Amino acid sequence: SLMEERNPLYTGQDAKRLKEDPVLIDAFAALEKAFLDQAVICERNDDDARYRCIVGVQVLRMINKHFDKLIFDGKSASKIAQAIANNKAGWEQG
C-alpha cells in the first residue's frame, strides 16, 4: 500500500499539518458535538441510535490518535536518521 512505501518522517509531517489544520479541527469538533447532541436527544428507548452516535465519537477520537501515532513515528524516524547521519548510532562508514 501507499502508506508502507512512504517515509515515516514525511507521513508524520503530513499528519501534523492535517491535525493542525483549522478546517479539520473545526470539522472534527463540529462532528463530535453533533454526535453527542444527537445522542442526548435520541428517543429514550432508542439505544441503537445512541450507540451509533457514541461509536461515531469513538471513531473521530481514534482518527486523532492515529494522527498522533503517525506524528510520533515520524519524529522517531527523524531522530534515528539524525543519529545515523551524525554517526552516533554505532554505524560504520564503508
Buried (B, 14 or more C-beta within 10 A) or exposed (E): EEEEEBEBBEBBBBBBEBBEEEEBEEEBEEBBEEBEEBBEEBEEEEEEBBEBBBEBBEEBEEBBEEBBEBBEBBBEBBEEBEEEEEEEEEEEEE
